[in-house]
Amino acid sequence: MDSNVIPPVKKVIRASAGTGKTYRLSLEYIGLLLQYQKHGLHFSEILVITFTKKATAEIRTRIFDQMHEILQGQETGQELCRNIESFFHIKINSRDLKVLNDIYIDMLTNKHLVNISTIDSFTNSVFKTIIAPYLGITDYTVQPAISDIVKDELYISILQDEVRLSTLRSFFERSEFKTIHDYEHFIESILRQRWLFQLVKASHVERPFVTWTARANEFLQEFRKHFRSFVRQFQNYVMTQHDTKTAKEVLNSDYYNLVQEFVSAPHLENIATAFDKIIEDSEHLKKHYSLLLDDKKNIWNGSRLLRKKTEASLKEQLYESLYAARLLLADYIFATLCLTEEKDLFQIIDYVLAKYDELKFRDKVFTHDDISYYTFKYLYDPALSLINGDYVSNSFYELLSTYTRFVLIDEFQDTSIIQYKIVLPIIREVISGAGIKEYGGAIIVGDEKQSIYGWRGGERDLLLNMPAVMQETDELTLDISYRSDENIVSFVNAVFRDNALQEHLREQGVEWPVAPLQAAKTNAAGYVEFFLRNIAHSRNSTNNISTNKEAIREFLQSTLNSPTFKKQLLSGKTAILARRNVDLDSFAAVLDELDIPYMLESASSILDHRAIKPIYLFLQFFVYGDFYDLLRFLRSDVVLLDASHLKELLLAYRANAAEKWDIRKILQRCLDIPAVRKTLAFWNSLSRENDPFDIVQKIIEEFNIIGYFALESDLKNVHYFLRLVSEFLISNHEYVKSLKGLLDYLYDNKDNEALRQVGLEDSSAVTLMTIHKSKGLEFDTVLLYWDLSAIGGTSFREMSPYVQWDKNYTSVRNYLFTFNYNSIVAQSSHNYFAEELRSREAIEELNTIYVALTRAKANLFLCFVYRKTGGFEKLYTEKTEKSMVLLMTEHIRTVFQNNYELIHFDENRERGHQGQVVTIAGQAEKEENGDLSFLSDYLDTDRSGFGQIDAGQLEREAFVNFKTVFLERNAVEVGNLVHFYLSFIKRGSRQEKDRAHKSATSFYGTLFSPSQIDAILERVDRFIESHPDVFSPAWTHIYTEFTLFDHDGAELRIDRFMVNEMTKTIEIIDYKTGHIFEPEQLETYITTVRSLPQVQQHGYFVNGRFLEIDVE
């Protein structure tokens, strides 16, 4: 190799949980800047790809923070320099610092050129700048999901085509599901996996069963031969050993019923004749194949036959003979029904996708999946010449208006095949060393053990294969956990590195190698507790619980609500993780009972939030007059119509068929019901109302929404919903500004991210989330709950693709698509398809458990529940096909038994533990804003003026020289920093200050250096100490950044709002860090608060004052 040629960077970094992946990736970024600055590398030539917006923000912030710390030269910066020297053999000198400072300033000035984005954002940029213009698309809209209008039009087009409708109907006639939702899920599965059909077509695969349709008769004849041999062998046995028994006694009941269909009086002598009739007619055979192939049912009656030890050899022979026959039958069904169905499937798929493309390009409204697919499809289109061989061409970069020399990809184990196909040519190009600049490279980071998104396309083996794809790759493993205490790291090693577990996994065909984790904290600290709980309840059982909710209540009483642990655990960040959302809902209900504040992380629409749903139901009823919407509203938490009154209302509705459309008359017949009387009166009072915001506000007030739902998260979602309504009225241009227009807008955008429920960004409340949502996060204390007896899967049927890839995942080498015949695939000679799928699912379940066990920093509580009379050992022994989570539960139980301590109370309860509970440094007492019911009394929900321009403010600010204030003195940002810091301070405790300091440093770290922040906040702390009356414990309630609205609808934000219930005093504090004082603003605050009904009713004295903070 030419010594002047710069070898490409090719790294694959496998980072176990908690090992500082983001820290390392950001250092790799800085290392590239330092290594290649002499070759002219510009930071915009480094492309960083992540998979979530949160990860994008995190890596961006970390890069800026680390560069700033290095330039500051303090201890953290010096440590970064030492790590850079260790990782990249670069000893940073004064010249490097000058260069890095210039780059840092350039990056701050041109943040838009810092090329860090999600994979969806990157794909969208390629589509927007290259693919869309090629397709003649100048403007388009991106939606989170396919609109119902497009779905309806697609379904109608299929149903109007008689030929395709007939083919489609044949699918569902062969299936167990026959609802309209099955049609919908079938079509949606086609759209979701369309990229796969494209790759299958492009691969031109000659499959090993290409001749099987022609060989179908051969399989049928062989099956008949083997099955007849089995039946004769079986009949000889029963005739010689059980000749006194009847056919009904020797046959399995299902098989006896089948035989009866062909022989009117079955007896031992004509069993073979009956089965001959069944298998001789191929139509009969296709009709009854499910029973004949059911490997959980023997043909003979197992409770009466072949039970003696002397018959064991014969029994084994019969099993083998029956298995051989069944295999041939499965191959026959595979060759006839399964492959014929696949042929029909492809016809439907071609039509559906062609029609879908027509609708998409007509409306120019795309989902992220659409954009990914069209980018992938046209990226490889020879007409565009964007890819030459396996590499992107120069024209690709010219069209994209940016040139990439280095690609850094995070969380690569979550990459889907289609995403891989989009980024792979770029990776190949930058590691080739060819191009405008003779250097480049790719750095891939991930952890195959945390690949848990297979259900949405994530393929863990892509990460494992990358060293072979890139060739001559530097492979690094990060194996020092900086997250967890030593005892938790030891526990994770004991569970996943145990030889017994690895042997179990190999028996299941699962390869899951794992390197040992090392603990950075050699502190002998950390606590792990294991609960194994039976919730089976039988007549003679002594078990005192029988439901998930009871098990959850017991779990919480032993942990978060335990007098022993409560203060220790609730003082830090605590999370409850579960596999299913339904379990999180049960936790939320029990936490409500125990008065423990919590935040339920949800991707659900705000329309499903418990405080918003009643409002939405009433709005639907008010607009559409649907009686059942009214019933749902009356049964909601804000009305709680009881069962007897509900029955009375329904009877009145049914008894007046002629008046069913006149709901007022029906309600008038039920005025003896208080809830009906109140609802009718309210409905009538709205007859002249037409402003959506006013109507929503009146619903909130009339039905005391913020009284029923007074948690901070509830209030936040109510306010967010009001904001949505306000913004709809102010900025919407597509919908009529009416109540119906609002409902249309909400329905059409229900899956939009803007309509997601909002959580609490900073709260000491317990966080509830699924394991999948917890990935990438860490908590001081984690409680994991898993119901081993829960039934997984979905209630609907989807099209199933079975695909085998070449070793580099670039093309398909074998495939099969089916809708109705998964069981046939699993029992046929091509069962390798099903075995590979089972292996992938087992690996993903194992990865999910690994993710769950590695979120905790200090305390980890595990609770596994199951239903089995007789206890866990009986459950485990009797399960012939063990799920991965059942296998892991037994293994965790064994780890505690062998390494730590396991107490077996009885067949229903076992408990193990290791170490001592760690007390988290923080505020042990309950946060003052934990109970926000008081806030609702002071909350004015009038937002009718939301978003209006404050002309007075514009006039006042016209005389302010912002260039002087901001650019020269930077006072505005200093003031923002001070206000942000003080928003965390209520009593002025050390815990509050520490938390406020950490948050302020994180939020303003790119604007100020750590030393600047420290200096400013030191002055603020002196201010706090000099005003003990303001931060006094005498104040009953203290709210910072308190929002309310005046009578004109203008939003007011009060820096500090303090209430003393004993002296009936309210004081308003307005912090000032500059020289602009607005007495009229303070007077507005005081006047607005004095006008609140609660303040007037209880005779509160309200005053306010400015407090100046010297930060210069």
FENBELNOR-V312789 format. One record per residue. N is the residue number from 1. PSI is psi as a letter, one per 40 degrees, with the letter a starting at -180 (999 if undefined). Layout:
n=<N;N>
psi=<PSI;PSI>
//
This chain:
n=<1;2;3;4;5;6;7;8;9;10;11;12;13;14;15;16;17;18;19;20;21;22;23;24;25;26;27;28;29;30;31;32;33;34;35;36;37;38;39;40;41;42;43;44;45;46;47;48;49;50;51;52;53;54;55;56;57;58;59;60;61;62;63;64;65;66;67;68;69;70;71;72;73;74;75;76;77;78;79;80;81;82;83;84;85;86;87;88;89;90;91;92;93;94;95;96;97;98;99;100;101;102;103;104;105;106;107;108;109;110;111;112;113;114;115;116;117;118;119;120;121;122;123;124;125;126;127;128;129;130;131;132;133;134;135;136;137;138;139;140;141;142;143;144;145;146;147;148;149;150;151;152;153;154;155;156;157;158;159;160;161;162;163;164;165;166;167;168;169;170;171;172;173;174;175;176;177;178;179;180;181;182;183;184;185;186;187;188;189;190;191;192;193;194;195;196;197;198;199;200;201;202;203;204;205;206;207;208;209;210;211;212;213;214;215;216;217;218;219;220;221;222;223;224;225;226;227;228;229;230;231;232;233;234;235;236;237;238;239;240;241;242;243;244;245;246;247;248;249;250;251;252;253;254;255;256;257;258;259;260;261;262;263;264;265;266;267;268;269;270;271;272;273;274;275;276;277;278;279;280;281;282;283;284;285;286;287;288;289;290;291;292;293;294;295;296;297;298;299;300;301;302;303;304;305;306;307;308;309;310;311;312;313;314;315;316;317;318;319;320;321;322;323;324;325;326;327;328;329;330;331;332;333;334;335;336;337;338;339;340;341;342;343;344;345;346;347;348;349;350;351;352;353;354;355;356;357;358;359;360;361;362;363;364;365;366;367;368;369;370;371;372;373;374;375;376;377;378;379;380;381;382;383;384;385;386;387;388;389;390;391;392;393;394;395;396;397;398;399;400;401;402;403;404;405;406;407;408;409;410;411;412;413;414;415;416;417;418;419;420;421;422;423;424;425;426;427;428;429;430;431;432;433;434;435;436;437;438;439;440;441;442;443;444;445;446;447;448;449;450;451;452;453;454;455;456;457;458;459;460;461;462;463;464;465;466;467;468;469;470;471;472;473;474;475;476;477;478;479;480;481;482;483;484;485;486;487;488;489;490;491;492;493;494;495;496;497;498;499;500;501;502;503;504;505;506;507;508;509;510;511;512;513;514;515;516;517;518;519;520;521;522;523;524;525;526;527;528;529;530;531;532;533;534;535;536;537;538;539;540;541;542;543;544;545;546;547;548;549;550;551;552;553;554;555;556;557;558;559;560;561;562;563;564;565;566;567;568;569;570;571;572;573;574;575;576;577;578;579;580;581;582;583;584;585;586;587;588;589;590;591;592;593;594;595;596;597;598;599;600;601;602;603;604;605;606;607;608;609;610;611;612;613;614;615;616;617;618;619;620;621;622;623;624;625;626;627;628;629;630;631;632;633;634;635;636;637;638;639;640;641;642;643;644;645;646;647;648;649;650;651;652;653;654;655;656;657;658;659;660;661;662;663;664;665;666;667;668;669;670;671;672;673;674;675;676;677;678;679;680;681;682;683;684;685;686;687;688;689;690;691;692;693;694;695;696;697;698;699;700;701;702;703;704;705;706;707;708;709;710;711;712;713;714;715;716;717;718;719;720;721;722;723;724;725;726;727;728;729;730;731;732;733;734;735;736;737;738;739;740;741;742;743;744;745;746;747;748;749;750;751;752;753;754;755;756;757;758;759;760;761;762;763;764;765;766;767;768;769;770;771;772;773;774;775;776;777;778;779;780;781;782;783;784;785;786;787;788;789;790;791;792;793;794;795;796;797;798;799;800;801;802;803;804;805;806;807;808;809;810;811;812;813;814;815;816;817;818;819;820;821;822;823;824;825;826;827;828;829;830;831;832;833;834;835;836;837;838;839;840;841;842;843;844;845;846;847;848;849;850;851;852;853;854;855;856;857;858;859;860;861;862;863;864;865;866;867;868;869;870;871;872;873;874;875;876;877;878;879;880;881;882;883;884;885;886;887;888;889;890;891;892;893;894;895;896;897;898;899;900;901;902;903;904;905;906;907;908;909;910;911;912;913;914;915;916;917;918;919;920;921;922;923;924;925;926;927;928;929;930;931;932;933;934;935;936;937;938;939;940;941;942;943;944;945;946;947;948;949;950;951;952;953;954;955;956;957;958;959;960;961;962;963;964;965;966;967;968;969;970;971;972;973;974;975;976;977;978;979;980;981;982;983;984;985;986;987;988;989;990;991;992;993;994;995;996;997;998;999;1000;1001;1002;1003;1004;1005;1006;1007;1008;1009;1010;1011;1012;1013;1014;1015;1016;1017;1018;1019;1020;1021;1022;1023;1024;1025;1026;1027;1028;1029;1030;1031;1032;1033;1034;1035;1036;1037;1038;1039;1040;1041;1042;1043;1044;1045;1046;1047;1048;1049;1050;1051;1052;1053;1054;1055;1056;1057;1058;1059;1060;1061;1062;1063;1064;1065;1066;1067;1068;1069;1070;1071;1072;1073;1074;1075;1076;1077;1078;1079;1080;1081;1082;1083;1084;1085;1086;1087;1088;1089;1090;1091;1092;1093;1094;1095;1096;1097;1098;1099;1100;1101;1102;1103;1104;1105;1106;1107;1108;1109;1110;1111;1112>
psi=<i;h;e;e;h;h;i;i;h;h;i;h;h;h;h;i;h;e;e;f;d;d;d;d;d;d;d;d;d;d;d;d;d;d;d;e;d;e;e;e;h;i;d;e;e;h;h;h;h;a;e;i;d;d;d;d;d;d;d;d;d;d;d;d;d;d;d;d;d;d;d;d;e;a;d;d;d;d;d;d;d;d;d;d;d;d;d;e;f;h;h;h;a;d;d;d;d;d;d;d;d;d;d;d;d;d;d;d;d;f;d;e;e;h;g;h;i;i;d;d;d;d;d;d;d;d;d;d;d;d;d;d;d;d;e;f;h;d;h;i;i;h;i;d;i;h;i;d;d;d;d;d;d;d;d;d;d;d;d;e;h;d;d;d;d;d;d;d;d;d;d;d;d;e;i;e;h;f;i;d;d;d;d;d;d;d;d;d;d;d;d;d;f;d;d;d;d;d;d;d;d;d;e;f;h;h;i;e;f;d;e;d;d;d;e;d;d;d;d;d;d;d;d;d;d;d;d;d;d;d;d;d;d;d;d;d;d;d;d;d;d;f;e;e;i;i;d;d;d;e;i;i;d;d;d;d;d;d;d;d;d;d;h;d;g;h;i;d;d;e;d;d;d;d;d;d;d;d;e;d;h;d;d;d;d;d;d;e;d;d;d;d;e;h;e;e;h;i;d;i;h;e;e;d;i;f;e;i;d;e;e;d;d;d;d;d;d;d;d;d;d;d;d;d;d;d;d;d;d;d;d;d;d;d;d;c;d;d;d;d;d;d;d;d;d;d;d;d;d;d;d;d;d;d;d;d;d;d;d;d;d;d;d;f;h;i;i;d;d;d;d;d;d;d;d;d;d;e;d;e;h;d;d;e;f;d;h;h;b;e;i;i;i;d;d;d;d;d;d;e;f;i;h;h;d;h;h;h;h;i;f;d;e;e;h;i;d;d;d;d;d;d;d;d;d;d;d;d;d;d;e;d;e;i;a;d;h;f;i;a;i;h;h;h;h;a;h;d;e;f;h;e;f;d;e;f;e;h;h;d;e;d;d;d;e;d;d;d;d;d;i;f;i;h;h;i;h;h;e;h;h;e;d;i;i;d;d;d;d;d;d;d;d;d;d;e;e;h;d;d;d;d;d;d;d;d;d;e;f;h;h;g;i;h;i;i;i;i;h;d;g;g;e;f;i;i;h;h;i;h;h;h;h;h;f;i;h;i;d;e;i;e;h;e;i;e;i;d;d;d;d;d;d;d;d;d;d;e;c;d;e;h;d;d;e;d;d;d;d;e;e;a;h;h;i;h;i;i;d;i;d;d;d;d;d;d;d;d;d;d;d;d;d;e;f;h;i;i;h;h;h;i;e;i;i;d;e;e;i;d;d;d;d;d;d;d;d;d;d;d;d;d;d;e;f;h;d;d;d;d;d;d;d;d;e;i;d;e;d;f;h;i;d;d;d;d;d;d;d;d;d;d;d;d;e;g;d;d;e;d;e;g;d;d;d;d;d;d;e;f;e;e;h;d;d;d;d;d;d;d;d;d;d;d;e;e;d;e;h;e;h;d;d;d;d;d;d;d;d;d;d;d;e;f;d;e;d;d;g;e;i;d;d;d;d;d;d;d;d;d;d;d;d;d;d;d;d;d;d;d;e;h;e;d;i;h;g;i;d;d;d;d;d;d;d;d;d;d;e;d;e;i;d;e;e;i;i;i;a;h;d;h;i;e;i;h;h;h;i;i;d;d;d;e;h;e;i;i;i;d;h;h;h;h;h;h;h;d;e;i;h;a;a;i;e;i;h;i;h;h;h;h;h;h;i;i;d;e;f;d;i;h;e;i;i;h;h;i;d;e;f;d;d;d;d;d;e;a;e;f;e;d;d;d;d;d;d;d;d;d;d;d;d;d;d;d;d;d;d;d;d;d;e;e;d;h;d;d;h;h;h;h;h;h;i;i;h;h;h;e;i;d;d;d;d;d;d;e;h;d;h;h;i;d;d;d;d;d;d;d;d;d;d;d;d;d;d;d;d;b;h;h;h;h;d;a;e;e;h;i;h;i;i;h;a;i;h;h;h;h;h;a;h;d;i;h;i;d;e;d;h;e;d;d;d;d;d;e;h;h;e;h;f;d;e;h;e;i;h;g;d;d;d;d;d;d;e;d;e;h;g;d;d;d;d;d;d;d;e;f;d;d;d;d;d;d;d;d;d;d;d;e;e;e;h;d;e;f;i;d;d;d;d;d;d;d;d;d;d;d;d;d;d;e;d;e;d;i;i;d;d;d;d;d;d;d;d;d;d;d;d;d;d;d;d;e;g;d;d;d;f;i;e;d;h;d;h;h;h;i;f;h;h;i;h;a;e;e;e;h;h;h;h;h;d;h;h;h;h;h;d;d;e;f;h;h;h;h;h;h;i;h;e;a;e;h;h;g;d;d;d;d;d;d;d;d;d;d;d;d;e;h;d;d;d;d;d;e;f;i;h;h;i;i;i;i;h;h;h;h;e;999>
//
